[in-house]
């Protein structure tokens, strides 16, 4: 049996063990990657994989020739170029694919890739809807594919240290976890963009894919798609999914019990965006812990004293997380009572002794932890983990279910905003229990002829 036939057999069986797969690839063989979507994030992920010598770019796919040409130039190889993603999946030299397209394409491409026997690195957010995400989980499990979702903080060593510290009780009980996406986009944002004829009708139709057919607008395409709900969940699923994923990890929680949200376009930014410029989403997680995502896009003042992306408020200390670093500031606590007691306690205007005693008794509840980690963001360790797991057939740091749970939490936040509701969430059934009409937003009807499965 020749090398290619053995490789195809292992894929079709979907049951290759770590030992058998190492024999198929060979001890020093490279993992052969095909890239689908090479815009901003696709280019960044491609560069991360190029840092590792045991992978090779053998195929690239995008609607734009200039994106593919840049990828070929960077690849240090001679990858084939395709404009249709299914051609990448048909390429027998491709072991795994990297999907970094707009969100509304993730589910179709992912499911087709798994069914074609390819392992998959898929960018976050995993899906555009909760229903899509569940189908992606089921497909990955059925086909036994190795999957890495692009929530790359799961592969950062410093974050693993933070998780171990919080879960060991290092900052006490965490009652509130907050995260922030802050940027001032006023006054012009994306800028005005009237509808008009696309540069290419075919390219626009292919870009839309399963999304509704609408007139071409440059603000809807390529990087700007994140400001429109047909293709994205906005900044809540763009940045928010990273933060919620880390918070779930820190807390050791899977899914929220309830969610509510308020927000809208408050600042009058002069573009045609659909997503809010101002938004707050609140989730109740077991613990109990309140988790809050704040999106302020018309004012860039820091969200907290440390200007961190994530803060965890524990009874003994507050953890601040930003970029690849974290630190802890201690709380000051006391065993003294704060309440009024028979005319002698705290707050008695006749006798301030108890009040003075309370203030004097406050002591640091823990030692401070100075800043650990570094500035910047790094996808290289996440790419490394994916390559290692392809070879060992192990579960990745951001496996398919992990990505689905984190994405779903943000998606139901958008549903709470759209329905102006406080929604109770049954995570097992993946349904809202107190407002059944909100369940219609858990999926949408694809444009013909596209079908999920």
C-alpha positions as CSV (number, residue, x, y, z in Angstrom):
1,X,0.0,0.0,0.0
2,X,1.6,3.3,-1.0
3,X,1.9,6.4,1.3
4,X,-1.1,8.3,-0.2
5,X,-3.4,5.3,-0.1
6,X,-2.6,4.6,3.6
7,X,-3.2,8.3,4.5
8,X,-6.6,8.2,2.8
9,X,-7.5,5.0,4.5
10,X,-6.7,6.5,7.9
11,X,-8.8,9.5,7.2
12,X,-11.8,7.6,6.0
13,X,-11.7,5.3,9.0
14,X,-11.5,8.3,11.3
15,X,-10.0,6.1,14.0
16,X,-6.3,6.6,13.6
17,X,-4.5,6.3,17.0
18,X,-1.5,8.3,17.9
19,X,0.8,5.4,17.0
20,X,-0.8,4.7,13.7
21,X,-1.0,8.3,12.7
22,X,2.7,8.8,13.5
23,X,3.5,5.9,11.2
24,X,1.3,7.5,8.4
25,X,2.9,10.9,8.6
26,X,6.4,9.6,9.3
27,X,8.5,10.8,12.2
28,X,9.7,14.0,10.5
29,X,7.0,14.6,7.9
30,X,5.3,18.0,7.8
31,X,1.6,18.5,8.4
32,X,0.3,19.8,5.0
33,X,-2.1,22.7,5.5
34,X,-4.6,24.4,3.3
35,X,-5.8,27.9,4.2
36,X,-9.3,29.1,3.5
37,X,-9.7,32.8,3.9
38,X,-6.5,34.9,3.9
39,X,-7.7,38.3,4.9
40,X,-6.6,40.1,8.0
41,X,-7.0,37.2,10.5
42,X,-6.2,34.5,8.0
43,X,-2.9,36.2,7.2
44,X,-2.1,36.4,10.9
45,X,-2.8,32.8,11.5
46,X,-0.8,31.7,8.5
47,X,2.2,33.6,9.9
48,X,1.8,31.8,13.2
49,X,1.9,28.4,11.5
50,X,4.9,29.4,9.5
51,X,6.9,29.7,12.7
52,X,6.8,25.9,13.0
53,X,9.0,23.8,10.7
54,X,6.9,20.7,10.8
55,X,4.0,22.1,8.7
56,X,3.8,23.2,5.1
57,X,1.5,25.5,3.1
58,X,0.3,23.4,0.2
59,X,-3.0,25.2,-0.7
60,X,-4.5,28.6,-0.3
61,X,-8.0,29.8,-1.1
62,X,-9.6,33.2,-1.2
63,X,-11.8,35.2,-3.4
64,X,-9.1,37.8,-3.7
65,X,-6.0,37.1,-5.8
66,X,-3.9,39.7,-4.0
67,X,-4.6,37.9,-0.6
68,X,-3.5,34.6,-2.1
69,X,-0.5,36.1,-3.8
70,X,0.7,37.5,-0.5
71,X,0.2,34.1,1.2
72,X,2.1,32.3,-1.5
73,X,5.0,34.8,-1.2
74,X,5.1,34.3,2.6
75,X,4.7,30.5,2.5
76,X,8.3,29.7,1.4
77,X,6.7,27.0,-0.7
78,X,4.6,26.6,-3.9
79,X,1.0,26.2,-2.7
80,X,-1.8,25.7,-5.2
81,X,-4.3,28.6,-5.4
82,X,-8.1,28.0,-5.4
83,X,-11.0,30.3,-5.4
84,X,-13.5,27.6,-4.3
85,X,-13.0,26.1,-0.9
86,X,-14.3,22.7,-1.9
87,X,-11.3,22.4,-4.2
88,X,-9.0,22.6,-1.2
89,X,-11.0,19.8,0.5
90,X,-10.7,17.7,-2.7
91,X,-6.9,18.2,-2.7
92,X,-5.4,14.9,-1.5
93,X,-2.2,16.6,-0.4
94,X,-4.0,18.6,2.3
95,X,-4.0,17.0,5.7
96,X,-5.7,19.8,7.6
97,X,-7.4,23.1,6.8
98,X,-7.3,26.5,8.5
99,X,-10.6,28.4,8.2
100,X,-10.4,32.1,8.7
101,X,-13.4,33.3,6.7
102,X,-16.2,35.6,7.8
103,X,-18.3,34.0,10.6
104,X,-21.3,33.1,8.4
105,X,-19.2,30.7,6.4
106,X,-17.6,28.8,9.3
107,X,-20.3,26.1,9.7
108,X,-20.6,25.1,6.1
109,X,-16.9,25.0,5.5
110,X,-16.2,23.2,8.8
111,X,-18.7,20.5,8.3
112,X,-17.6,19.9,4.7
113,X,-14.0,19.8,5.8
114,X,-14.7,17.2,8.5
115,X,-16.7,15.1,6.1
116,X,-13.7,15.2,3.7
117,X,-11.4,13.8,6.3
118,X,-9.5,17.0,7.1
119,X,-8.6,18.1,10.6
120,X,-9.6,21.7,11.2
121,X,-8.4,24.9,12.7
122,X,-11.4,27.3,12.7
123,X,-11.2,30.9,13.7
124,X,-13.4,32.3,16.4
125,X,-16.3,32.8,16.8
126,X,-17.0,29.2,16.0
127,X,-20.4,29.9,14.4
128,X,-23.0,32.5,13.6
129,X,-25.8,30.7,15.5
130,X,-26.1,28.3,18.4
131,X,-27.7,25.7,16.1
132,X,-24.8,25.8,13.7
133,X,-22.3,25.4,16.5
134,X,-24.1,22.3,17.8
135,X,-24.1,20.7,14.3
136,X,-20.4,21.4,14.1
137,X,-19.8,19.7,17.4
138,X,-21.8,16.7,16.3
139,X,-20.0,16.5,13.0
140,X,-16.5,16.7,14.6
141,X,-17.4,14.0,17.0
142,X,-18.9,11.7,14.4
143,X,-15.9,12.1,12.0
144,X,-13.3,12.0,14.8
145,X,-11.5,15.0,13.5
146,X,-8.9,17.0,15.5
147,X,-10.3,20.5,15.9
148,X,-8.8,23.7,17.3
149,X,-11.0,26.8,17.7
150,X,-9.1,30.1,17.4
151,X,-9.6,31.2,21.0
152,X,-5.8,31.3,21.3
153,X,-5.6,32.4,24.9
154,X,-6.2,28.7,25.8
155,X,-2.6,28.0,24.7
156,X,-0.9,30.8,26.7
157,X,1.1,29.5,29.6
158,X,0.6,32.6,31.7
159,X,-3.2,32.2,31.5
160,X,-2.9,28.5,32.6
161,X,-1.1,29.8,35.7
162,X,-3.9,32.4,36.3
163,X,-6.5,29.6,36.0
164,X,-4.7,27.4,38.5
165,X,-4.4,30.3,40.9
166,X,-8.1,31.3,40.7
167,X,-9.4,27.8,40.9
168,X,-7.2,27.1,44.0
169,X,-9.1,29.9,45.8
170,X,-6.2,32.4,45.4
171,X,-8.5,35.4,45.2
172,X,-11.3,33.9,47.2
173,X,-14.9,33.6,45.8
174,X,-15.3,35.5,42.5
175,X,-18.6,37.4,42.6
176,X,-18.0,39.5,39.5
177,X,-16.0,39.0,36.4
178,X,-15.9,41.9,33.9
179,X,-14.5,42.3,30.4
180,X,-14.2,45.3,28.1
181,X,-13.9,46.2,24.4
182,X,-13.2,49.9,24.4
183,X,-12.4,52.1,21.4
184,X,-13.6,55.5,20.2
185,X,-14.9,55.2,16.7
186,X,-16.7,58.6,16.7
187,X,-17.4,60.5,14.5
188,X,-17.0,58.6,11.2
189,X,-16.5,54.9,12.0
190,X,-16.5,52.9,8.8
191,X,-17.4,56.0,6.9
192,X,-20.4,56.4,4.5
193,X,-20.9,53.8,1.9
194,X,-23.9,53.8,-0.5
195,X,-25.1,50.6,-2.1
196,X,-23.9,50.0,-5.6
197,X,-22.7,47.5,-8.2
198,X,-20.0,45.1,-6.9
199,X,-16.6,44.9,-8.6
200,X,-17.6,41.3,-9.5
201,X,-21.1,39.9,-9.3
202,X,-19.7,36.4,-8.9
203,X,-17.3,37.4,-6.1
204,X,-20.1,39.2,-4.2
205,X,-22.4,36.2,-4.5
206,X,-19.7,33.9,-3.3
207,X,-18.8,36.2,-0.4
208,X,-22.5,36.2,0.7
209,X,-22.8,32.5,0.5
210,X,-25.7,31.4,2.8
211,X,-26.4,34.9,4.0
212,X,-29.3,36.9,2.5
213,X,-28.9,38.4,-0.9
214,X,-28.5,42.1,-0.5
215,X,-27.1,44.9,-2.7
216,X,-23.3,45.3,-2.6
217,X,-22.0,47.7,0.0
218,X,-18.3,48.0,0.6
219,X,-18.9,48.3,4.4
220,X,-20.4,44.8,4.4
221,X,-17.4,43.1,2.8
222,X,-14.1,41.8,4.0
223,X,-12.9,43.2,7.3
224,X,-15.9,45.4,7.8
225,X,-18.3,42.5,7.9
226,X,-18.1,42.5,11.8
227,X,-20.4,45.5,12.0
228,X,-23.3,43.6,10.3
229,X,-25.5,40.9,11.8
230,X,-25.9,38.8,8.6
231,X,-22.2,37.9,8.8
232,X,-21.2,38.4,12.5
233,X,-22.3,38.8,16.0
234,X,-20.4,42.1,16.2
235,X,-17.8,42.9,18.8
236,X,-19.6,40.7,21.3
237,X,-18.6,37.6,19.4
238,X,-15.4,39.1,17.9
239,X,-13.6,40.3,21.1
240,X,-16.1,39.2,23.6
241,X,-15.8,35.5,22.8
242,X,-12.1,35.6,23.8
243,X,-12.9,37.2,27.1
244,X,-15.9,35.1,28.0
245,X,-13.9,32.0,27.0
246,X,-11.1,33.0,29.5
247,X,-13.6,33.8,32.2
248,X,-15.3,30.4,31.8
249,X,-11.9,28.8,32.0
250,X,-10.9,30.7,35.1
251,X,-14.2,30.0,36.8
252,X,-14.4,26.3,35.7
253,X,-17.9,26.9,34.3
254,X,-19.5,25.7,31.2
255,X,-22.6,27.8,30.5
256,X,-24.6,30.6,32.0
257,X,-28.0,30.2,33.6
258,X,-29.4,33.5,32.4
259,X,-28.5,36.5,30.2
260,X,-29.7,40.1,29.6
261,X,-28.4,43.0,27.6
262,X,-28.9,46.7,26.9
263,X,-27.3,48.9,24.3
264,X,-27.6,50.4,20.8
265,X,-26.2,53.1,18.5
266,X,-26.0,55.9,21.0
267,X,-23.3,58.2,19.6
268,X,-24.5,58.9,16.1
269,X,-21.4,57.5,14.4
270,X,-21.7,58.4,10.7
271,X,-21.7,55.0,9.0
272,X,-24.3,52.3,8.2
273,X,-23.3,49.8,10.9
274,X,-25.9,47.5,12.5
275,X,-24.1,46.5,15.7
276,X,-24.2,48.7,18.8
277,X,-21.5,51.3,19.6
278,X,-22.6,51.0,23.3
279,X,-23.5,47.6,24.9
280,X,-23.5,45.8,28.2
281,X,-24.3,42.1,28.5
282,X,-24.8,40.4,31.8
283,X,-24.7,36.6,32.4
284,X,-25.5,34.7,35.6
285,X,-23.1,31.7,36.0
286,X,-23.1,29.2,38.8
287,X,-20.8,30.1,41.6
288,X,-22.7,32.3,41.8
289,X,-20.8,34.8,39.6
290,X,-22.0,37.8,37.6
291,X,-20.2,38.1,34.3
292,X,-20.3,41.4,32.4
293,X,-19.2,42.4,28.9
294,X,-18.9,46.2,28.3
295,X,-18.5,47.5,24.8
296,X,-17.8,51.2,24.6
297,X,-17.0,52.4,21.0
298,X,-17.6,56.1,21.4
299,X,-15.3,56.7,24.3
300,X,-11.9,55.2,24.9
301,X,-11.4,55.9,28.6
302,X,-10.1,52.8,30.5
303,X,-12.7,50.5,31.9
304,X,-10.9,50.0,35.2
305,X,-7.9,51.3,37.2
306,X,-5.4,48.9,35.4
307,X,-6.9,49.4,31.9
308,X,-7.2,45.6,31.7
309,X,-9.4,43.6,29.3
310,X,-10.6,41.3,32.1
311,X,-11.0,41.8,35.8
312,X,-12.1,39.2,38.4
313,X,-13.3,40.6,41.7
314,X,-12.7,38.0,44.4
315,X,-13.3,38.3,48.2
316,X,-9.6,38.3,48.8
317,X,-8.2,40.1,45.8
318,X,-8.8,41.4,42.2
319,X,-7.1,39.9,39.2
320,X,-6.4,42.1,36.2
321,X,-5.7,40.5,32.9
322,X,-4.5,42.3,29.8
323,X,-2.7,41.0,26.8
324,X,-0.6,37.9,27.9
325,X,-0.1,39.2,31.5
326,X,-2.0,39.3,34.8
327,X,-1.6,40.6,38.3
328,X,-3.5,40.6,41.6
329,X,-4.2,43.5,43.9
330,X,-5.2,42.3,47.5
331,X,-8.4,43.2,49.2
332,X,-8.4,44.5,52.8
333,X,-10.8,42.5,55.0
334,X,-11.6,42.1,58.7
335,X,-13.5,39.8,61.0
336,X,-15.1,42.8,62.7
337,X,-18.8,43.3,62.2
338,X,-20.0,46.2,60.0
339,X,-23.5,46.3,61.4
340,X,-25.1,48.4,64.2
341,X,-25.4,46.4,67.5
342,X,-27.4,47.6,70.5
343,X,-26.2,51.2,70.2
344,X,-22.5,50.2,70.4
345,X,-21.7,49.1,66.9
346,X,-20.5,50.6,63.6
347,X,-22.2,53.8,62.6
348,X,-23.3,55.0,66.1
349,X,-22.9,58.8,66.1
350,X,-22.6,58.9,69.9
351,X,-19.7,56.5,70.1
352,X,-17.4,56.1,67.1
353,X,-15.2,53.5,68.8
354,X,-16.6,50.6,66.8
355,X,-16.2,52.4,63.6
356,X,-12.6,53.3,64.3
357,X,-11.9,49.7,65.4
358,X,-13.4,48.4,62.2
359,X,-11.2,50.6,60.0
360,X,-8.1,49.8,62.0
361,X,-8.7,46.1,61.8
362,X,-8.7,45.9,57.9
363,X,-5.7,43.9,56.8
364,X,-4.6,42.6,53.4
365,X,-6.3,39.3,52.7
366,X,-3.4,38.0,50.6
367,X,0.0,38.9,49.3
368,X,0.0,41.0,46.1
369,X,1.1,39.3,42.9
370,X,3.1,41.6,40.6
371,X,2.6,41.6,36.9
372,X,3.3,38.2,35.3
373,X,3.6,37.6,31.6
374,X,4.2,40.0,28.7
375,X,2.5,42.5,26.4
376,X,1.2,41.6,23.0
377,X,-0.8,38.7,21.6
378,X,0.6,35.5,20.2
379,X,-1.1,32.7,18.1
380,X,2.1,30.7,17.7
381,X,1.5,28.5,20.8
382,X,-2.0,27.7,19.6
383,X,-0.8,26.7,16.2
384,X,1.8,24.5,17.9
385,X,-0.8,22.8,20.0
386,X,-2.9,22.0,16.9
387,X,0.0,20.5,15.0
388,X,0.9,18.4,18.0
389,X,-2.6,17.1,18.4
390,X,-2.9,16.2,14.8
391,X,0.1,13.9,15.3
392,X,-1.1,12.5,18.6
393,X,-4.8,12.5,17.8
394,X,-5.4,14.3,21.2
395,X,-7.9,16.9,22.1
396,X,-6.7,20.4,21.4
397,X,-6.6,23.2,24.0
398,X,-9.6,24.9,22.4
399,X,-11.5,21.8,21.3
400,X,-14.8,22.0,19.4
401,X,-17.0,21.8,22.5
402,X,-15.0,24.4,24.3
403,X,-15.3,26.8,21.3
404,X,-19.1,26.1,21.0
405,X,-19.8,26.8,24.7
406,X,-17.9,30.1,24.7
407,X,-19.4,31.2,21.3
408,X,-22.9,30.2,22.5
409,X,-22.7,32.4,25.6
410,X,-22.0,35.5,23.4
411,X,-24.6,34.6,20.8
412,X,-27.4,34.4,23.4
413,X,-26.2,37.8,24.6
414,X,-27.1,39.2,21.2
415,X,-30.5,37.5,21.4
416,X,-31.1,39.1,24.8
417,X,-30.3,42.5,23.2
418,X,-32.5,41.9,20.1
419,X,-35.5,40.7,22.2
420,X,-34.9,43.3,25.0
421,X,-35.2,40.4,27.5
422,X,-33.9,38.7,30.6
423,X,-33.6,35.1,29.2
424,X,-33.2,31.9,31.2
425,X,-30.9,29.4,29.4
426,X,-31.2,25.7,29.5
427,X,-27.6,24.8,28.5
428,X,-28.4,21.0,28.1
429,X,-31.3,21.6,25.7
430,X,-29.8,24.8,24.3
431,X,-33.1,26.6,24.6
432,X,-34.6,29.5,26.4
433,X,-37.1,28.4,28.9
434,X,-38.9,31.6,30.0
435,X,-39.4,33.2,26.5
436,X,-39.9,30.5,23.9
437,X,-40.3,33.1,21.1
438,X,-36.6,34.0,21.5
439,X,-35.6,30.5,20.4
440,X,-36.3,31.5,16.8
441,X,-33.0,33.4,16.9
442,X,-31.0,30.3,17.6
443,X,-30.8,29.6,13.8
444,X,-31.7,31.2,10.5
445,X,-32.8,30.0,7.1
446,X,-29.9,29.8,4.6
447,X,-30.2,31.3,1.2
448,X,-30.8,28.7,-1.4
449,X,-29.2,26.5,-2.5
450,X,-27.0,26.4,0.7
451,X,-27.9,23.8,3.3
452,X,-26.2,23.1,6.6
453,X,-26.7,19.3,6.9
